[in-house]
Amino acid sequence: MVAQAYKNTKSQEIFSQAKNLMPGGVSSPVRAFKSVGGEPVVFDRVNGAYAWDIDGNRYIDYVGTWGPAIVGHAHPEVIEALHKCLDKGTSFGAPCVLENQLAEMVIAAVPSIEMVRFVNSGTEACMSVLRLMRAFTGRDKVIKFEGCYHGHADMFLVKAGSGVATLGLPDSPGVPKSTTASTLTAPYNDLEAVKKLFAENPDQISGIILEPVVGNAGCIVPKPGFLEGLKEVAHANGALLVFDEVMTGFRIAYGGAQEKFGITPDLTCLGKIIGGGLPVGAYGGRKDIMEMVAPAGPMYQAGTLSGNPLAMTAGIKTLEILNRPGTYEQLDRITKKLADGMLAIAHETGHAATGNQISAMFGMFFTDRQVYNYEDAKTCDTAKFGKFHRGMLEHGVYLAPSQFEAGFTAIAHSDEDIAATLTAARAVLSEIK
Ligand SMILES: *Cc1c(COP(=O)(O)O)cnc(C)c1O
């Protein structure tokens, strides 16, 4: 039906110009449609659960600007607060009371956080937290997991050997081997591999960093006991446990995955939602560790625009809306309906598929294997995902352009939006092979 009328000629024109102006035509690689084929659509505006491209097509949006839009795009209360704030100026480069307000909200919400430092992105939060892990423990090595993304800083751009815990090799040219030599990797959900790394590197590992629910290899949930086990083995070895909750913070629950699973890490990274659509990241945790950060302590980390009033305002208003009664019950209900519905339709239409869903995060994998780590995720039929993605786009549904990205819902998604998405999924999945 919609597929017949679908046109995106303006998007194509703008994007072909963009390719001469910016590498790949984008400001961040995930926005290009490299892994699904075809060209991206160029957005004109967003509101609630929807995005409109410059050709006027409307999409039900499950990317939500990669996570921040959990209360819906351009929420009227957020926009109104931003307008008021704008009149007072956009950046102070001096303390402002809004920083205290957002800091108090974050400390009250996230179990592990007693003190917080604001930065401008998730990448900045993760690279700073790593420096802090090293500063506090006096050790250089760090353990990360295959398929987990912690921003684009050198020491996190590491590809692990095929399923075997191994020494880090750089994932990108320009990353020195000497930097990633300190990055040890293990398969997600594999506690034994982590224990082995500690045994092989006594008194050298500063800590473990992970996505407590993986969103950057599709949606992958931790096996029962995995997070507890990591905390135990880290502390037994004098190392720190760090949750990168840039994606899961305020999404899995108001207090993040650590609230959901009842496991308190030593340090936590935040981003995305706490900026409410403006650039914000944060790291925080135990006070004795955070007091090492300059100017309270010797570990240097700074930022010209960090804690600017506009970004703080969007964060404060977004958290305020999220903290209202019933938010997370609603998110869980609609996301479950969507994820279960999609999977059932995939099976009915004869496709091998499995899925994961937790709170406002979901993913469907075109494989018959239950996905517990990146190795499992790599068994997916990515060519089929490409066709599915294109079909959904033409039916007015905007999914992340990669099999290896989680989907996100917002409180703005209605039951009608979910029903329309499932109708589109049935049409597309009936057509593709
Ligand atoms: C998005 C993300 C980052 C990086 O955040 P940016 O704001 O894009 O720099 C880091 N960690 C996780 C888990 C993320 O999802």
The ligand as a MOL file (V3000), in Angstrom:
LIG
                    3D

  0  0  0     0  0            999 V3000
M  V30 BEGIN CTAB
M  V30 COUNTS 15 15 0 0 0
M  V30 BEGIN ATOM
M  V30 1 C 26.2860 5.6860 22.5160 0
M  V30 2 C 27.1690 4.9930 23.4700 0
M  V30 3 C 28.4270 5.5190 23.8270 0
M  V30 4 C 29.0060 6.7350 23.1720 0
M  V30 5 O 28.2410 7.8810 23.3910 0
M  V30 6 P 28.4010 9.1530 22.3960 0
M  V30 7 O 27.5510 10.1920 23.0290 0
M  V30 8 O 27.9150 8.6740 21.0590 0
M  V30 9 O 29.8340 9.5010 22.3790 0
M  V30 10 C 29.1440 4.8630 24.7950 0
M  V30 11 N 28.6900 3.7550 25.3940 0
M  V30 12 C 27.4990 3.2200 25.0660 0
M  V30 13 C 27.0190 1.9950 25.7800 0
M  V30 14 C 26.7040 3.8010 24.0820 0
M  V30 15 O 25.5410 3.2430 23.7430 0
M  V30 END ATOM
M  V30 BEGIN BOND
M  V30 1 1 1 2
M  V30 2 1 2 3
M  V30 3 2 2 14
M  V30 4 1 3 4
M  V30 5 2 3 10
M  V30 6 1 4 5
M  V30 7 1 5 6
M  V30 8 2 6 7
M  V30 9 1 6 8
M  V30 10 1 6 9
M  V30 11 1 10 11
M  V30 12 2 11 12
M  V30 13 1 12 13
M  V30 14 1 12 14
M  V30 15 1 14 15
M  V30 END BOND
M  V30 END CTAB
M  END
